[in-house]
Amino acid sequence: MEAKYVRETRCYKISRVFPFDVNNHYTLFGGKLMSYIDDIASISAAKLCRATTVTASTDSVDFLYPIRMTDSVALESYVTWTGRSSMEVFVKVVTEDLKTGERRIAATSFLTFVALDDDGKPVAVPHVIPESAEEHLLFEGAEQRAEARKRRRSESKRFADHLSTASPWE
């Protein structure tokens, strides 16, 4: 399988923040942003492998600054690293104050996707080749994040074994 350049997985989405998108603090709902993040990350994942992909985990969504109604919100995503059938996707969220033009990174996120065949079984994905300084930075730290992800998933499974599945009314 031939490797692909990270740039081949890059996606962009820009939206205006409207009154129905905000919470009682007049900032973008966190859940709305998380939906945007998962949506654009899934497109980057599919562009890499040209197969069905599913979200295996959202490793983190770090909300760094509030996104206001006077802002636009731009998301950029790309695959930073691959395993055998999984891939790490990075999403950068940049706000721009539409009155002043000031931009800043409002959030960052790492997600993991798995490629599936028509029977729902994991399939191999191409490796990625970083080119820019930002791509290299993320690529170089990806194996450590993957190991942390495996540990966290294992801990979550052990923890879940001790949780009740009974309905609250039972």
Secondary structure as the mmCIF struct_conf table of DSSP 4:
data_model
#
loop_
_struct_conf.conf_type_id
_struct_conf.id
_struct_conf.beg_label_comp_id
_struct_conf.beg_label_asym_id
_struct_conf.beg_label_seq_id
_struct_conf.end_label_comp_id
_struct_conf.end_label_asym_id
_struct_conf.end_label_seq_id
STRN STRN1 LYS A 4 TYR A 5
HELX_RH_3T_P HELX_RH_3T_P1 VAL A 6 THR A 9
STRN STRN2 CYS A 11 ARG A 16
HELX_LH_PP_P HELX_LH_PP_P1 VAL A 17 PHE A 18
HELX_RH_3T_P HELX_RH_3T_P2 PRO A 19 ASP A 21
STRN STRN3 VAL A 22 VAL A 22
TURN_TY1_P TURN_TY1_P1 ASN A 24 HIS A 25
BEND BEND1 TYR A 26 TYR A 26
STRN STRN4 THR A 27 LEU A 28
HELX_RH_AL_P HELX_RH_AL_P1 GLY A 30 CYS A 49
BEND BEND2 ARG A 50 ALA A 51
STRN STRN5 THR A 52 PHE A 63
BEND BEND3 TYR A 65 TYR A 65
STRN STRN6 ARG A 68 ARG A 68
TURN_TY1_P TURN_TY1_P2 MET A 69 THR A 70
STRN STRN7 ASP A 71 THR A 82
BEND BEND4 ARG A 84 SER A 85
STRN STRN8 SER A 86 ASP A 97
TURN_TY1_P TURN_TY1_P3 LEU A 98 THR A 100
STRN STRN9 ARG A 103 LEU A 116
TURN_TY1_P TURN_TY1_P4 ASP A 118 ASP A 119
BEND BEND5 GLY A 120 GLY A 120
STRN STRN10 PRO A 122 PRO A 122
STRN STRN11 VAL A 128 ILE A 129
BEND BEND6 SER A 132 SER A 132
HELX_RH_AL_P HELX_RH_AL_P2 ALA A 133 ALA A 160
TURN_TY1_P TURN_TY1_P5 ASP A 161 HIS A 162
BEND BEND7 LEU A 163 LEU A 163
BEND BEND8 ALA A 166 ALA A 166
TURN_TY1_P TURN_TY1_P6 PRO A 168 TRP A 169
#
